[in-house]
Amino acid sequence: MFGITAIAGQGEYYIGLAAEDYYLGGGEPPGKWVGKGAKALGLSGRVEKPTFRNLLRGMDARDQPLVQNAGAESHRPGWDLTFSAPKSVSILWSQLRPQGRRILQTLQQRAVEAALGYLEAEAAWTRTGRNGISWQKVRLVLATFEHGTSRAQDPQLHTHCVLMNVGVREDGETSALETRPLYLHQHQADALYRADLAAGIERELGFRVGRKKHWFEVIGVPEDLIQRFSTRRRAILDFLRERRESGLSGDLASAEAREAAALATRESKAHVPRKELFRAWRHLGQEQGFRLGAIPRLSPEQRLDRARQTVQVQREALVRSLTLLCAEHASFRQRDLIRKLAQEVLGIGLDAGGVRGLVQAYLTDQQLGLGSGQRVVPLGPGRDREPRFTTRQVFALEERMLAAVSASRECGTPLSEWSVRAAELSRHLSREQSTALRALTLGPGSIQVLVGMAGSGKSFLLGAVREAYEREGYRVLGAALAGKAAAELETSAGIPSTTLHALLSTLGRMDPWVLGPRTVLVVDEAAMASNQQIARLVEATQRVPARLLLVGDPRQLQAIEQGGAFASIAGRLGAAELSTIRRQEGEDARWQQTAIQDFAAGRAQAALRAYEAHGRVTVTPTARQARRLAVADWETFGGAVHPAEHLLLAAKRADAEALNARAQALRARQGLLGREYLEVGEQRIHQGDRVLLTRNARLLGVRNGDLGTVDALSFDQNAITVRLDHGRQVRLDLSHYPHLALGYAITTHKGQGMTVRGNTYVLVGGAMQDLHLSYVQASRAKGQTRFYVERKDAGEELGALMTRMSRSRAKVMAHEVSLGEEHTVAS
């Protein structure tokens, strides 16, 4: 596994552990210089301490500056790029004979250098010229240090690569590095390292490896031996057991508890001779009954068979990689394909060089024997200015859909003025809503688009749309991606609705939901639908022909699969818009609505400053304190007594679970929950608890995302009775429907489309934070919205958080990239 950490000081940790006689005297092997930049500076072989220290200061061996601010306190020394072998590899290394250990250490170094070579080729840049506007490629200067143990002296083969903040340009001049490209390419470097190490282990040692998610393990290394060598993990678990969190959900190994335990159990790394360590490790392996001969190896015949099948196996891995990439995005970058392919080839013997070569061959459209649909289509650069690509299959699907969208302009007859006027008057629409209604019913074409901001009254308007169409004999049907959104469309707008998945499964069959010539299909939250789903809807409605109304907001959460069709169609056909936010109430409504519009437009600085000025942003030293204060405020403003009116929100499921545990424990201490409970998975559910239903069940009449309060427990029948927030009571047999979780806190994705009657308390920050998440988080509550963030995610004066909250990750169709533009809807 690979991580990047900024270095402070002069790197004493690395040179302090390096020892001349590490095998007999203790410590770790001396460092080794790598990188074309090191070679250009005349550095090779063993890392010497004076030169190492000088380079961290930005100076050469003669104390001459190599970069600006060299030797100054403000100079950034460099970064630690750490490559850690999978646990089974480290254990295998600890049990091998000396020759096998040396081979494995060589394979580790090769894999590390292969990953570093990729970073040097793709991510090594400096900025020069006035205000740094000119970008230049540089060569890197790195010192690699092989380490073999964890702090608890368990076998852990890993390599620290100290990247100096000194890049060597082609003209021989030196300057500081630009760090962002390193972080952009770190996952690719990690995947290439693992692919190279896995291929080397099979090729040179003959041990078989098996893929586990995005990494690999050596097949045959016993799990009990892995656990036995996980002293550090056991120390943390022991600490947790001794200081078990109080509460109702049992032994909660929450993120905050693990963080505290890791710090409390951390030890200094001791200098123990490797000879003694290997003796102890092998003795421990023997005690556990480990036999090296029991680990399966590839026979010579199997290796020969693999070599014969290499081309076909690699082709299949490439097709799988393309399929997985294009399932989520309509286009991809070279680095995306490198990462995915490096993950897919684990266990088939392709090393880092082979991965990069195969990707290059594909992107230059060399004949690889792929089907025509998988052939590459080069596109223009995306927002990040990197070249993008797609497959012919994806491009053709978009082409057919866009042709049908263009043809829809000539289809469909507008409604009569009197029907629209009658619906307008009966609903008492605002001027903005009336304008939107007329655009959706009196305009040309059979496909219409409504873009409405969160809380702008889309459902109310759709009720008027339904009424206008029904006055002229149309049947209006609805669909939405989520079952709860479909139920809301049916309740609020009076449109009989189902899930998008259910609707698409009925197309082409005789069914009450089958489309007819006088049918209007309203698709809510269409911006979250995939391109494939939108394409099928367009095709089906044009074939009948029926009318199609797509409703959504491209600035809210994006489609999980390929996305961008909704925004593209809106850009081509034009869209009716609702931009006046109506959800927020009370004296704070006006400024909150303005702030929400700022979030939607990517103006996070203005939005956050408004919340900060009203005391709604809390910055804490740690994530644990952010969670604690969020729950404390939730209690202060009435969440403990009225939890249905106050909601905790988090981006990650783990954070939502930690918030739920705190909220439940707090209510229990106040006597607001029944003493007895039923267990659902690892949770304990009490009478009075808030619960979230996590799966659709048509026979029960419940939807994924429904929230409710537990009215009663039935212990003899293992069932609970829940009063859902919309008023209906439902009895859930936990043997058949165990799909529920505590509902005091939910993820933001579960919260899209939801209106909270009171306040929301939102954990923000982290890698997932972006414009879309922030916009949804800020717009849920009728009352107050409060934000909680740990200091490292907030940055100086909230600067880091503002940057993340302004970042758009809007998905776009391949055709938008190929045109060199991205169709957007005006805010």
C-alpha positions in Angstrom: 0.0 0.0 0.0 1.2 3.5 -0.8 1.0 6.8 1.1 2.5 10.3 0.8 3.5 12.2 3.9 5.3 15.6 4.0 8.7 15.5 5.8 9.5 17.8 8.7 13.1 18.4 9.7 16.2 16.7 8.3 14.9 13.1 7.9 16.7 11.8 11.0 14.2 8.9 11.3 15.5 7.3 8.0 19.2 7.8 8.4 18.9 7.0 12.1 17.6 3.5 11.4 20.1 2.8 8.6 23.0 0.7 9.8 26.2 -0.6 8.3 25.7 -4.1 9.8 22.0 -4.3 10.1 21.9 -8.1 9.8 24.1 -8.6 12.9 24.2 -5.3 14.6 20.6 -4.1 14.3 18.7 -1.4 12.4 17.7 -1.3 8.7 19.7 -1.4 5.4 21.4 1.7 4.2 19.5 3.9 1.7 19.9 3.8 -2.0 19.7 6.7 -4.5 17.3 6.4 -7.4 15.7 8.7 -10.0 17.1 10.3 -13.1 17.5 13.6 -11.1 19.8 11.8 -8.6 21.9 10.5 -11.5 22.1 14.0 -13.0 23.4 15.3 -9.7 26.0 12.6 -9.6 24.3 10.6 -6.8 24.3 6.8 -7.0 24.6 3.8 -4.7 24.5 4.2 -1.0 22.9 7.3 0.7 25.4 9.2 2.7 24.2 11.2 5.6 25.7 14.7 4.9 24.4 14.7 1.3 21.0 13.4 2.4 20.7 16.2 5.0 21.9 18.8 2.6 19.3 17.9 -0.1 16.5 18.0 2.5 17.6 21.6 3.1 17.6 22.3 -0.7 21.4 22.5 -0.9 23.9 20.4 -2.9 26.9 18.6 -1.4 28.9 21.9 -1.4 26.2 23.8 0.5 25.1 25.7 -2.6 21.4 26.4 -2.9 19.4 24.3 -5.5 16.0 25.9 -5.0 14.6 29.2 -3.7 14.4 29.4 0.2 17.1 26.7 0.4 18.2 26.4 4.0 15.4 28.6 5.3 12.9 27.6 7.9 10.1 28.0 5.3 11.7 25.5 2.9 9.6 22.3 2.4 12.2 19.5 2.6 10.3 16.8 0.7 7.9 13.9 1.0 7.9 10.3 2.2 6.4 8.0 -0.3 5.9 4.7 1.5 5.3 1.4 -0.4 4.2 -1.5 1.9 4.0 -5.1 0.8 0.8 -7.0 1.6 0.8 -8.7 5.0 1.1 -12.2 3.5 4.1 -11.2 1.5 5.9 -9.9 4.6 5.1 -13.1 6.5 6.4 -15.2 3.5 9.5 -13.1 3.6 10.0 -13.8 7.3 9.8 -17.6 6.7 11.9 -17.9 3.6 15.5 -19.1 3.5 18.2 -16.3 3.0 18.3 -16.7 -0.8 14.5 -16.5 -1.1 14.5 -13.5 1.2 17.1 -11.7 -0.9 15.0 -12.4 -4.1 11.9 -11.0 -2.5 13.7 -7.9 -1.3 15.0 -7.4 -4.8 11.4 -7.8 -6.2 10.2 -5.2 -3.7 12.9 -2.7 -4.8 12.1 -3.3 -8.5 8.4 -2.8 -7.9 9.1 0.4 -6.0 11.4 1.7 -8.7 8.8 0.8 -11.4 6.2 2.9 -9.5 8.7 5.8 -9.0 9.6 5.6 -12.7 5.9 6.1 -13.5 5.7 9.2 -11.2 8.9 10.6 -12.7 7.4 10.2 -16.2 3.9 11.5 -15.5 3.9 13.5 -12.2 7.3 15.3 -12.0 6.8 19.0 -12.7 8.0 22.4 -11.7 6.6 25.8 -12.4 8.8 28.6 -13.7 8.5 32.1 -15.0 6.6 35.1 -13.6 3.9 33.9 -11.1 4.8 30.3 -12.0 2.7 30.2 -15.2 5.2 28.0 -17.1 5.2 24.2 -16.3 8.3 22.2 -17.1 9.0 18.5 -16.7 11.8 17.6 -14.2 13.7 14.5 -13.1 13.4 13.4 -9.5 15.9 12.9 -6.7 14.9 10.1 -4.3 16.5 8.1 -1.5 14.9 4.7 -0.9 15.2 3.0 2.5 14.1 -0.7 2.9 12.5 -1.4 6.3 11.4 -4.9 7.4 9.5 -4.4 10.7 6.6 -2.7 12.2 7.0 -0.8 15.5 5.9 -3.9 17.3 8.7 -5.9 15.5 6.3 -7.9 13.4 7.5 -8.6 9.8 6.4 -5.7 7.6 8.4 -5.3 4.4 8.1 -1.7 3.2 10.1 1.0 1.5 10.4 4.6 2.5 11.1 6.7 -0.6 12.3 10.2 0.4 11.5 12.5 -2.5 13.6 15.6 -2.3 11.9 18.9 -3.1 14.5 19.4 -5.8 13.7 18.7 -9.5 16.4 18.7 -12.2 15.2 20.3 -15.5 16.4 19.2 -19.0 18.8 22.2 -19.1 20.4 21.0 -15.8 18.9 23.8 -13.7 17.1 22.9 -10.5 13.9 24.1 -8.9 11.3 23.0 -6.3 8.6 20.5 -7.3 4.9 21.1 -7.9 3.1 18.8 -5.5 -0.4 18.4 -6.9 0.6 16.1 -9.8 2.1 13.7 -7.3 -1.1 13.4 -5.4 -3.1 13.1 -8.6 -1.0 10.1 -9.7 -0.5 8.4 -6.3 -3.2 5.7 -6.8 -1.7 4.8 -10.2 1.8 4.4 -8.7 0.3 2.3 -5.9 -1.5 0.0 -8.4 1.6 -0.4 -10.6 3.7 -1.2 -7.5 1.4 -4.0 -6.5 1.1 -5.4 -10.1 4.9 -5.5 -10.4 5.4 -7.1 -7.1 2.7 -9.7 -7.7 4.1 -10.6 -11.2 7.6 -10.8 -9.8 6.6 -13.2 -6.9 4.9 -15.5 -9.4 7.7 -15.3 -12.0 10.8 -15.6 -9.9 9.6 -17.4 -6.7 6.8 -19.4 -8.2 4.3 -18.6 -5.4 0.7 -18.0 -6.6 -1.0 -14.8 -5.7 -4.7 -14.0 -5.5 -6.5 -10.7 -5.9 -8.4 -9.3 -2.9 -10.3 -6.2 -3.9 -7.6 -3.8 -5.1 -4.6 -5.6 -3.6 -3.3 -9.2 -3.6 -2.1 -11.8 -1.1 0.1 -14.9 -1.5 -2.2 -17.9 -1.7 -1.6 -20.4 1.1 -0.2 -18.1 3.8 -2.5 -19.1 6.7 -4.9 -16.5 8.1 -4.1 -17.5 11.7 -0.4 -16.8 11.1 -1.3 -13.4 9.7 -3.3 -12.7 12.8 -0.5 -14.0 15.0 1.9 -11.5 13.4 -0.5 -8.6 13.8 0.8 -7.5 17.2 0.1 -3.8 16.5 -3.5 -4.5 15.6 -3.9 -6.7 18.7 -2.5 -3.9 20.9 -5.1 -1.5 19.6 -7.9 -4.0 20.1 -6.7 -4.7 23.7 -6.7 -1.0 24.4 -10.3 -0.7 23.1 -11.4 -3.6 25.2 -9.9 -2.0 28.3 -11.5 1.4 27.6 -14.7 0.2 25.9 -17.0 3.0 25.0 -20.1 3.3 27.1 -23.3 3.0 25.2 -26.0 0.7 23.9 -24.4 -0.7 20.7 -22.0 -3.0 22.3 -18.2 -2.9 21.7 -18.1 0.0 19.2 -14.8 0.0 17.4 -15.5 3.4 16.0 -13.1 5.5 13.9 -12.5 7.9 16.8 -11.9 5.0 19.3 -9.4 3.4 16.9 -7.6 6.7 16.4 -7.2 7.2 20.1 -6.1 3.6 20.6 -3.5 3.9 17.8 -1.9 7.0 19.5 -2.0 5.4 23.0 -0.4 2.2 21.9 2.3 3.6 19.7 5.9 2.6 20.5 9.3 3.8 19.4 10.9 1.6 16.8 13.7 -0.5 18.3 17.0 -1.5 16.7 17.0 -5.3 16.6 19.4 -7.3 14.5 17.7 -8.9 11.6 19.4 -12.2 12.3 17.6 -12.3 15.7 14.3 -11.2 14.1 14.3 -13.9 11.4 15.2 -16.6 14.0 12.3 -15.4 16.2 9.9 -15.1 13.3 10.7 -18.6 12.0 10.3 -20.1 15.4 6.9 -18.5 15.8 5.9 -19.8 12.4 6.9 -23.3 13.4 4.9 -23.0 16.6 1.9 -22.2 14.5 2.5 -25.3 12.3 3.6 -23.3 9.3 5.4 -25.2 6.6 6.9 -23.4 3.6 6.4 -26.5 1.4 2.6 -26.3 2.1 2.3 -23.1 0.1 1.2 -23.9 -3.4 3.6 -23.0 -6.2 3.3 -22.7 -10.0 4.8 -25.8 -11.7 7.0 -25.3 -14.7 4.1 -26.5 -16.9 1.8 -24.0 -15.3 4.3 -21.2 -16.0 4.5 -22.3 -19.6 0.7 -22.4 -20.0 0.5 -18.9 -18.6 3.1 -17.6 -21.1 1.0 -19.2 -23.9 -2.2 -17.6 -22.7 -0.6 -14.2 -21.9 -2.0 -12.3 -24.9 -5.6 -13.5 -24.5 -5.6 -13.0 -20.7 -4.2 -9.5 -21.0 -6.8 -8.7 -23.6 -9.6 -9.9 -21.3 -8.2 -7.8 -18.4 -8.1 -4.8 -20.7 -11.8 -5.3 -21.7 -12.8 -5.7 -18.0 -11.0 -2.5 -17.2 -12.7 -0.6 -20.0 -16.1 -2.0 -18.9 -15.6 -1.0 -15.3 -14.3 2.5 -16.2 -17.2 3.2 -18.6 -19.7 2.0 -16.1 -19.0 5.0 -14.0 -17.8 7.7 -16.5 -18.5 8.3 -20.1 -14.8 9.2 -20.7 -11.5 8.4 -19.0 -7.9 9.6 -18.8 -4.8 7.5 -19.4 -4.1 7.4 -15.7 -7.6 6.1 -15.0 -7.0 3.1 -17.3 -3.5 2.5 -15.9 -4.9 2.2 -12.4 -7.8 0.0 -13.4 -5.7 -2.3 -15.5 -3.0 -2.6 -12.9 -5.7 -3.8 -10.5 -7.3 -6.2 -13.0 -4.0 -8.0 -13.9 -3.2 -9.0 -10.3 -2.6 -12.7 -10.4 -2.1 -13.0 -14.2 1.6 -12.1 -14.3 1.6 -8.7 -16.0 4.2 -6.3 -14.4 4.2 -2.5 -14.3 6.0 -2.1 -17.6 3.5 -4.5 -19.3 0.6 -2.5 -17.9 1.9 0.8 -19.2 2.8 -0.7 -22.5 -0.7 -2.3 -23.0 -2.4 1.0 -22.1 -0.2 2.9 -24.6 -0.9 0.4 -27.3 -4.7 0.7 -26.7 -4.8 4.5 -26.6 -2.8 4.7 -29.8 -5.4 2.4 -31.4 -3.0 -0.4 -32.2 -4.6 -3.7 -33.3 -5.2 -5.7 -30.0 -7.9 -7.9 -31.3 -10.7 -6.2 -29.3 -14.3 -6.1 -30.5 -15.2 -3.0 -32.5 -17.3 -1.6 -29.6 -14.2 -1.6 -27.3 -12.0 0.3 -29.7 -10.8 3.7 -28.5 -12.3 7.0 -29.5 -9.9 9.9 -28.6 -11.6 13.0 -27.2 -10.5 16.5 -26.4 -9.2 17.5 -23.0 -11.5 17.6 -20.0 -11.7 20.3 -17.3 -8.3 19.2 -15.9 -6.8 19.7 -19.4 -5.8 16.0 -19.6 -6.7 14.2 -22.8 -9.7 12.0 -22.5 -10.9 8.9 -24.3 -14.0 6.7 -24.6 -15.0 3.5 -26.4 -16.9 3.3 -29.6 -19.8 1.6 -27.8 -20.2 4.5 -25.4 -19.9 7.1 -28.2 -22.4 5.3 -30.3 -25.0 5.1 -27.5 -24.7 8.8 -26.9 -24.9 9.5 -30.6 -28.2 7.6 -31.0 -29.7 9.3 -27.9 -28.7 12.8 -29.0 -30.1 12.2 -32.5 -33.5 11.2 -30.9 -33.3 14.3 -28.7 -32.8 16.5 -31.7 -35.7 14.7 -33.6 -38.0 15.3 -30.5 -38.2 19.0 -31.4 -40.5 18.2 -34.3 -42.8 15.9 -32.2 -45.5 16.6 -29.7 -48.4 19.0 -29.8 -48.6 21.8 -27.3 -51.5 22.0 -24.9 -54.2 24.5 -25.4 -54.0 27.8 -23.6 -57.2 27.3 -21.6 -56.0 24.0 -20.0 -52.8 25.6 -18.9 -54.5 28.7 -17.6 -57.0 26.7 -15.6 -54.2 24.7 -13.9 -52.3 27.9 -13.2 -55.3 29.5 -11.5 -56.3 26.5 -9.5 -52.8 26.1 -8.1 -52.2 29.8 -7.4 -48.7 29.6 -8.9 -46.0 32.3 -8.5 -44.9 34.2 -11.5 -41.7 32.0 -11.8 -43.8 28.8 -11.5 -46.3 30.1 -14.1 -43.5 30.8 -16.5 -42.1 27.3 -16.0 -45.5 25.7 -16.4 -46.0 27.5 -19.7 -42.6 26.5 -21.0 -43.3 22.8 -20.1 -46.8 22.6 -21.7 -47.0 25.2 -24.5 -43.5 24.8 -25.9 -42.5 22.8 -28.9 -41.1 19.2 -28.8 -42.0 16.0 -27.0 -39.1 16.2 -24.5 -39.2 18.9 -21.9 -36.7 19.7 -19.1 -37.2 21.3 -15.7 -34.2 22.4 -13.7 -35.1 23.4 -10.2 -33.0 24.3 -7.2 -33.3 22.4 -4.0 -36.3 23.6 -2.1 -37.7 25.7 -5.0 -41.1 23.9 -5.1 -40.6 21.5 -8.0 -43.2 19.0 -6.7 -45.8 21.8 -6.3 -45.3 22.9 -9.9 -45.4 19.3 -11.2 -48.9 19.0 -9.6 -50.0 21.9 -11.9 -48.3 20.2 -14.9 -50.2 17.0 -14.2 -53.5 18.9 -13.9 -52.9 20.7 -17.2 -52.2 17.5 -19.1 -55.1 15.5 -17.5 -57.5 18.3 -18.6 -56.7 17.3 -22.2 -57.0 13.5 -21.6 -53.3 12.6 -21.1 -52.3 10.0 -18.5 -49.4 11.3 -16.4 -47.0 8.7 -14.9 -43.9 9.3 -12.8 -40.6 7.6 -12.0 -37.5 8.3 -9.9 -34.3 6.6 -9.2 -35.0 6.1 -5.5 -38.2 4.6 -4.1 -38.5 7.3 -1.6 -38.3 10.0 -4.3 -41.0 8.2 -6.3 -43.2 8.1 -3.2 -42.7 11.8 -2.7 -43.6 12.5 -6.3 -46.8 10.6 -5.9 -47.7 12.2 -2.6 -46.7 15.8 -3.4 -47.7 16.1 -7.1 -50.4 13.4 -7.3 -48.5 11.6 -10.1 -48.7 7.7 -9.8 -45.0 6.8 -9.6 -42.6 3.9 -9.5 -38.9 3.5 -9.4 -36.9 4.0 -12.6 -35.6 0.4 -12.4 -39.1 -1.0 -12.2 -40.3 1.2 -15.1 -37.4 0.2 -17.4 -38.1 -3.4 -16.6 -41.7 -3.1 -17.9 -40.8 -1.4 -21.2 -41.8 -3.6 -24.1 -44.2 -5.7 -22.0 -47.9 -5.6 -21.6 -48.2 -3.9 -18.3 -50.4 -1.1 -16.7 -47.3 1.1 -16.8 -46.8 0.6 -20.6 -46.4 3.9 -22.4 -49.0 5.1 -24.9 -49.4 8.0 -27.4 -51.2 10.1 -24.8 -48.9 9.4 -21.9 -46.6 11.9 -20.2 -43.7 10.4 -18.3 -42.3 12.6 -15.5 -38.9 11.5 -14.3 -37.8 13.2 -11.1 -34.2 13.5 -10.0 -33.2 12.7 -13.6 -29.8 14.3 -13.1 -28.9 11.2 -11.0 -30.0 8.8 -13.7 -27.3 7.1 -15.7 -26.8 7.9 -19.4 -28.0 4.4 -20.3 -31.2 4.9 -18.4 -31.9 8.3 -20.0 -31.1 6.8 -23.4 -33.6 4.0 -22.9 -36.3 6.5 -21.8 -35.7 8.8 -24.8 -35.8 5.8 -27.1 -39.0 4.3 -25.6 -40.9 7.6 -25.5 -39.9 8.5 -29.0 -40.9 5.1 -30.4 -44.5 5.3 -29.0 -44.5 8.3 -29.2 -45.1 9.6 -25.7 -44.0 12.8 -23.9 -41.1 12.9 -21.6 -40.5 15.4 -18.8 -37.0 15.3 -17.2 -36.8 17.0 -13.8 -33.7 17.5 -11.8 -30.7 19.7 -10.8 -27.3 18.9 -12.3 -25.6 20.7 -9.4 -26.8 18.2 -6.8 -25.3 14.8 -6.3 -24.2 13.1 -9.5 -25.1 9.8 -11.1 -23.3 6.8 -9.6 -22.9 5.4 -13.1 -22.2 7.2 -16.3 -23.8 10.6 -16.0 -24.2 14.0 -17.7 -27.1 13.2 -20.0 -29.6 15.3 -18.1 -27.4 18.4 -18.3 -26.5 17.7 -22.0 -30.2 17.5 -23.0 -31.0 20.6 -21.0 -28.2 22.4 -22.8 -29.5 21.4 -26.2 -33.2 21.8 -25.8 -33.3 24.5 -23.2 -34.9 24.1 -19.8 -37.6 25.7 -17.7 -36.1 26.9 -14.4 -37.1 27.3 -10.8 -34.4 29.3 -9.0 -36.3 30.9 -6.1 -35.6 28.8 -2.9 -38.7 28.5 -0.7 -37.7 25.7 1.8 -36.0 27.8 4.6 -38.2 29.5 7.1 -37.8 32.1 9.9 -35.6 35.1 10.4 -32.6 33.4 8.9 -34.3 32.3 5.7 -33.1 35.1 3.5 -29.4 34.8 4.1 -29.4 31.0 4.1 -31.2 30.9 0.8 -28.5 33.2 -0.6 -25.8 31.0 0.8 -27.3 27.9 -0.7 -27.4 29.6 -4.1 -23.7 30.5 -3.6 -22.9 26.8 -2.8 -24.8 25.7 -6.0 -22.8 28.2 -8.1 -19.4 27.1 -6.6 -19.0 30.3 -4.5 -18.2 28.4 -1.3 -16.1 31.3 0.1 -19.1 33.6 0.2 -21.4 30.8 1.5 -19.1 29.7 4.3 -18.4 33.3 5.4 -22.1 33.8 5.9 -22.5 30.7 8.0 -19.3 31.6 10.0 -20.7 35.1 10.6 -23.8 33.6 12.1 -21.9 31.2 14.3 -22.8 28.1 12.3 -19.3 26.8 11.6 -17.4 24.9 14.3 -13.7 24.0 13.8 -12.3 21.4 16.1 -8.8 19.9 16.6 -9.9 16.4 15.7 -12.6 14.6 13.8 -13.6 12.9 17.0 -14.3 16.3 18.6 -16.3 17.4 15.5 -18.6 14.4 15.9 -18.9 15.1 19.7 -19.8 18.7 19.3 -22.3 18.0 16.4 -24.2 15.7 18.7 -23.9 18.1 21.6 -25.5 20.8 19.5 -28.1 18.4 18.2 -29.1 17.8 21.9 -29.0 21.5 22.8 -31.4 22.6 20.0 -33.9 19.8 20.7 -32.7 16.7 18.8 -32.7 14.4 21.8 -36.3 15.2 22.6 -37.6 15.7 19.0 -35.2 13.6 16.8 -37.6 13.5 13.9 -37.1 17.3 13.5 -33.3 17.4 13.8 -31.0 15.4 11.5 -27.2 14.7 11.7 -25.6 14.4 8.2 -22.2 13.0 7.2 -20.5 12.2 3.9 -19.2 8.8 5.0 -21.2 5.9 6.3 -18.6 5.3 9.1 -19.1 8.8 10.4 -22.9 8.4 10.3 -22.6 5.2 12.3 -20.4 7.0 14.9 -22.9 9.9 15.2 -25.8 7.4 15.5 -24.0 5.6 18.4 -23.4 8.9 20.3 -27.0 10.1 19.7 -28.5 6.8 20.8 -26.3 6.6 23.9 -27.2 10.2 24.9 -31.0 9.5 24.6 -30.6 6.4 26.6 -28.9 8.2 29.4 -31.8 10.7 29.5 -34.3 7.9 29.8 -35.8 8.5 26.3 -35.4 4.9 25.1 -36.8 1.6 26.4 -34.4 -0.5 28.4 -34.9 -3.6 26.3 -33.7 -4.1 22.8 -33.6 -6.3 19.7 -30.3 -6.9 17.9 -30.2 -6.1 14.1 -26.8 -7.0 12.8 -24.3 -5.3 15.1 -26.9 -2.7 16.3 -29.3 -2.7 19.2 -32.7 -1.2 18.5 -34.8 0.1 21.4 -38.4 1.3 21.6 -38.2 5.1 20.8 -35.2 4.8 18.5 -35.0 6.6 15.2 -34.5 4.1 12.4 -33.6 4.2 8.7 -35.0 1.6 6.3 -32.4 0.6 3.7 -34.3 -1.5 1.2 -37.5 -1.3 -0.9 -40.2 -3.8 0.1 -43.3 -3.3 -2.1 -45.4 -5.8 -0.1 -44.6 -4.0 3.1 -45.1 -0.6 1.5 -41.7 0.7 2.6 -39.0 2.4 0.6 -35.2 2.6 0.8 -34.5 5.8 2.7 -37.7 5.9 4.8 -37.2 7.2 8.3 -39.4 6.4 11.3 -39.6 5.9 15.1 -39.8 2.5 16.8 -43.2 2.2 18.5 -42.9 -1.3 19.9 -40.7 -4.4 20.1 -42.0 -8.0 19.8 -39.4 -10.2 21.4 -41.1 -13.6 20.9 -41.7 -12.8 17.2 -38.4 -10.9 16.6 -40.3 -8.0 15.1 -40.5 -4.2 15.5 -43.3 -1.8 14.8 -42.2 1.5 13.2 -44.2 4.6 12.7 -42.9 6.1 9.5 -42.5 9.9 9.3 -45.3 10.2 6.8 -47.7 8.7 9.4 -48.2 5.1 8.4 -47.3 2.3 10.9 -45.6 -0.8 9.7 -44.6 -4.0 11.4 -41.2 -5.4 10.3 -40.3 -9.1 10.9 -36.6 -8.9 11.4 -36.1 -12.5 10.1 -37.4 -11.4 6.7 -36.6 -7.6 6.7 -33.4 -6.9 8.7 -32.6 -3.9 6.4 -32.6 -1.1 8.9 -30.1 1.1 10.7 -30.2 3.8 13.3 -31.6 7.0 11.8 -30.4 9.9 14.0 -27.7 10.4 11.4 -27.7 9.5 7.7 -25.3 10.0 4.8 -25.8 13.0 2.5 -26.6 10.6 -0.4 -29.5 9.2 1.6 -30.6 12.8 2.4 -30.9 14.1 -1.2 -34.5 15.0 -1.9 -35.3 15.1 1.9 -36.8 18.1 3.8 -35.9 18.3 7.5 -38.6 20.2 9.5 -36.1 21.6 12.0 -32.2 21.8 11.9 -29.4 19.8 10.3 -25.9 19.3 11.8 -23.4 18.4 9.1 -19.9 16.9 9.3 -17.9 18.3 6.4 -14.4 17.9 5.1 -12.5 15.0 3.7 -11.9 13.7 0.2 -15.6 13.4 -0.7 -16.4 17.0 -0.1 -17.2 18.9 -3.2 -19.7 21.4 -4.7 -22.5 18.9 -5.1 -22.2 17.4 -1.6 -22.0 20.9 0.0 -25.1 22.2 -1.9 -27.2 19.2 -0.8 -26.0 19.4 2.8 -26.8 23.1 3.1 -30.3 22.8 1.6 -32.0 20.1 3.6 -33.3 22.0 6.6 -36.2 24.4 7.0 -34.5 25.8 10.1 -30.8 26.1 10.8 -27.9 24.3 9.2 -24.6 24.0 11.2 -21.3 22.7 9.9 -18.5 20.9 11.9 -15.0 20.3 10.5 -11.7 19.3 12.0 -8.9 21.8 11.7 -6.7 20.0 9.2 -9.7 19.8 6.8 -10.7 23.4 7.4 -7.3 24.9 6.7 -6.2 28.4 7.5 -9.2 30.7 7.6 -11.3 27.9 6.2 -9.4 28.1 3.0 -8.9 24.3 2.4 -12.6 23.7 3.1 -13.7 26.5 0.7 -11.5 25.0 -2.1 -13.1 21.6 -1.7 -16.6 22.9 -1.4 -16.1 24.9 -4.6 -14.8 21.9 -6.6 -17.2 20.6 -9.3 -17.2 16.9 -10.1 -20.1 17.1 -12.5 -20.2 14.2 -14.9 -20.3 15.0 -18.6 -21.0 12.9 -21.7 -18.2 11.9 -24.1 -19.7 14.1 -26.7 -19.4 17.2 -24.5 -15.7 16.5 -24.2 -15.3 15.8 -27.9 -16.8 19.2 -28.6 -14.3 20.9 -26.3 -17.1 22.3 -24.2 -19.5 21.3 -21.5 -23.1 22.3 -21.7 -24.3 23.8 -18.4 -27.6 25.2 -17.2 -27.5 28.8 -16.0 -28.0 29.2 -12.3 
